Every structure is written in structure tokens, then in C-alpha cells.
Amino acid sequence: VITRVLRLSSSMAAMRCVVAALLLVFIGHCHGKTCDNPEVTPKVYTTTDGLIVANIAFIAEFHLRCRENVQNVPLYADVKGKIVPVIKSTETNDYQVSWTEELNKAHSGDYLIRVYDEEGYGALRKAQRTGESVQGVTPLFTINVNHPGTYLGPWIQSEFVAGLAAALLWYFAYSAKAKLQA
């Protein structure tokens, strides 16, 4: 009876060790990675031809380098008060933020992207929920996207210019004919 109790006790102790080890692994895996002192190399692009598109696309790609060489940092972006997903490349430590706006709502000028890690994103969401100012939440870094404006075509259509030239040509020809006949 005593050996059976000892076996049961030792197997329970072993089970506790396994559960504790799994719990530590789980906590370590769930804990978000933080990037201290980030170095960001951005490349930005916006569509400018409004003749063939209905929405203007804004794209910001950036390479992220952290001091501790941390990889796969989950990031979140705030663009004009809206949370936009940040997508990470599978091969490199490159990320991308993109969104679209309608032609009449997309203005020329600078758009500021505030990028947050998990901790900053949590603080941002908390400030939004409680109605506090989100300006107090410091982003991990910011990216400036400059949109030069959208080309919507020439001020005067070429068909109008061709019609006007034809009308003037007809007028001068008709006037010259009338002078010759008089």
C-alpha cells in the first residue's frame, strides 16, 4: 500500500512538473515581442491617376530593425483615427500598411501613419474605449506618406478643342468665300 501511494505521489509530482513546464512555454509564447529603439526604412507609394481608378491607394512598405534583433513583431497602424492592419513578409522583416480612399475624399498632402506594438495598441484601444485623448499614447514610430494629388485629366477636353478648331476653320472659310463672291 505504501509503495502504491509513493508511486502515485511521484507520478503526480511528475505531472505537476510537466504542467508547470507547459505553462511556462505557453506564457513565453503568448507574451508579445517588443521592439526597443526601432530603425525603420520606409518606401511609400500612392496612385495619382484619377482617370482610370475609383479609389486612391496608399501603400507604405518598411523594413524594421530592432536593437535586440527581434523578429516577427506584431504591429498595428492608426491612419486618420482608423486601425489598419500591418502585414509582415514571410521571408524578411519587411512590413506593409495599405488603405484606399475615394477620389473626392483623398486630398493632397501628408498622411501620418502611427505604428504601435501590442502594448501601445492595447493602450490606444483603452483610450478609445474610455473616451480619453489618443494623443497621449506614444506610437512605436511614425511614417509620413506624401500624396502629391490626383490627376483628373486636362481642364479642357481634346474633343472640345477639335470642335472649336473645326468651327473656326469653317467660319474663316465661309467668310473668305463670302468676300470673294461679293
CORJO-V828649 format. One record per pair of residues at least 12 apart in sequence whose ideal C-beta (glycine too) atoms are under 8 Angstrom apart, sorted by the first residue. I is the first residue (numbers start at 1). J is the second residue. If there is no record, write none. Layout:
BEGIN
i:I j:J
i:I j:J
END
This chain:
BEGIN
i:32 j:74
i:32 j:117
i:32 j:118
i:32 j:119
i:33 j:70
i:33 j:71
i:33 j:72
i:33 j:73
i:33 j:74
i:33 j:117
i:34 j:70
i:34 j:73
i:34 j:117
i:34 j:118
i:34 j:119
i:35 j:64
i:35 j:66
i:35 j:67
i:35 j:68
i:35 j:70
i:35 j:73
i:35 j:117
i:35 j:140
i:36 j:66
i:36 j:67
i:36 j:68
i:37 j:66
i:37 j:67
i:38 j:64
i:38 j:65
i:38 j:66
i:38 j:140
i:38 j:141
i:39 j:64
i:39 j:65
i:39 j:66
i:40 j:62
i:40 j:63
i:40 j:64
i:40 j:65
i:40 j:141
i:40 j:143
i:41 j:62
i:41 j:63
i:41 j:65
i:42 j:60
i:42 j:61
i:42 j:62
i:42 j:143
i:43 j:60
i:43 j:61
i:43 j:62
i:44 j:58
i:44 j:59
i:44 j:60
i:44 j:61
i:44 j:143
i:44 j:144
i:44 j:145
i:44 j:146
i:45 j:57
i:45 j:58
i:45 j:59
i:45 j:60
i:45 j:61
i:46 j:58
i:46 j:59
i:46 j:145
i:46 j:146
i:46 j:147
i:46 j:148
i:47 j:150
i:48 j:147
i:48 j:148
i:48 j:149
i:48 j:150
i:48 j:151
i:49 j:150
i:49 j:151
i:50 j:103
i:50 j:150
i:50 j:151
i:50 j:152
i:50 j:153
i:51 j:151
i:51 j:152
i:51 j:153
i:53 j:103
i:54 j:102
i:54 j:103
i:55 j:100
i:55 j:101
i:55 j:102
i:55 j:103
i:55 j:106
i:56 j:100
i:56 j:101
i:56 j:102
i:56 j:103
i:56 j:106
i:56 j:147
i:56 j:150
i:57 j:98
i:57 j:99
i:57 j:100
i:58 j:79
i:58 j:98
i:58 j:99
i:58 j:100
i:58 j:101
i:58 j:111
i:58 j:145
i:58 j:147
i:59 j:96
i:59 j:97
i:59 j:98
i:60 j:96
i:60 j:97
i:60 j:98
i:60 j:113
i:60 j:143
i:60 j:145
i:61 j:94
i:61 j:95
i:61 j:96
i:62 j:94
i:62 j:95
i:62 j:96
i:62 j:143
i:63 j:92
i:63 j:93
i:63 j:94
i:63 j:95
i:64 j:93
i:64 j:94
i:64 j:95
i:65 j:93
i:71 j:93
i:72 j:88
i:73 j:117
i:74 j:117
i:74 j:118
i:75 j:88
i:75 j:95
i:75 j:115
i:75 j:116
i:75 j:117
i:75 j:140
i:76 j:115
i:76 j:116
i:76 j:117
i:76 j:118
i:76 j:120
i:76 j:121
i:76 j:124
i:77 j:97
i:77 j:113
i:77 j:114
i:77 j:115
i:77 j:116
i:78 j:113
i:78 j:114
i:78 j:115
i:78 j:116
i:78 j:124
i:78 j:134
i:78 j:139
i:79 j:97
i:79 j:99
i:79 j:111
i:79 j:112
i:79 j:113
i:79 j:114
i:80 j:111
i:81 j:134
i:82 j:99
i:83 j:121
i:84 j:97
i:84 j:98
i:84 j:99
i:84 j:113
i:85 j:97
i:86 j:115
i:97 j:113
i:97 j:115
i:97 j:143
i:103 j:150
i:103 j:152
i:106 j:147
i:106 j:150
i:107 j:147
i:108 j:147
i:108 j:148
i:108 j:149
i:108 j:150
i:109 j:146
i:109 j:147
i:110 j:144
i:110 j:145
i:110 j:146
i:110 j:147
i:111 j:144
i:111 j:145
i:111 j:146
i:111 j:147
i:112 j:142
i:112 j:143
i:112 j:144
i:112 j:145
i:113 j:142
i:113 j:143
i:113 j:144
i:113 j:145
i:114 j:139
i:114 j:142
i:115 j:139
i:115 j:140
i:115 j:141
i:115 j:142
i:115 j:143
i:116 j:137
i:116 j:139
i:116 j:140
i:117 j:140
i:120 j:137
i:120 j:138
i:120 j:139
i:120 j:140
i:123 j:137
i:124 j:137
END
